[in-house]
Amino acid sequence: MSGSFKALQNKKKPKTPKEKALYYAEHRYFVSLMMIMTFLALFATDLWEALGPPPIGNDIAIYAVMLVCLFLFMLEFITLSWSKPGYFLSFFWALDFLAALSLIPDSLMVFNIDVISLLGGGASTLTITRAGRAGGGGCMYV
């Protein structure tokens, strides 16, 4: 047997539910998926507009993408908060929380709920959510 195969066999397998959750949350495929979701959360609306102003009726597609991003970010956030020691209430926990929170206005547009208008804000939803995501995305590379 080769050395790398033995190392894989000797690797401790997760036994408890917390260990399994952490194993899957830190698995390379899930991390890759979350990198794609981060890219979409940061740039999807910009790319959507850059490809030409789509008909207003088609905006539901980009808002649905944001809803999927929010769901996956919350899944990762809750899983890591529960299973990863030292993550809950840490600096990175706060960054992840704020990044997920910034997706809520775009995500609720799927259901025709404009959070910013409901709060009486004059700024566009897009401007506010972009600012929040840019802050969260920029901190991921520090």
Secondary structure, DSSP 8 states (H G I E B T S, - for coil): --HHHHHHHHS----SHHHHHHHHHTSHHHHHHHHHHHHHHHHHHHHHHHT----GGGHHHHHHHHHHHHHHHHHHHHHHHHHSTTTTTSHHHHHHHHHHHHTHHHHHGGGT--HHHHTT--S-HHHHHHHHHHHHHHHTT-
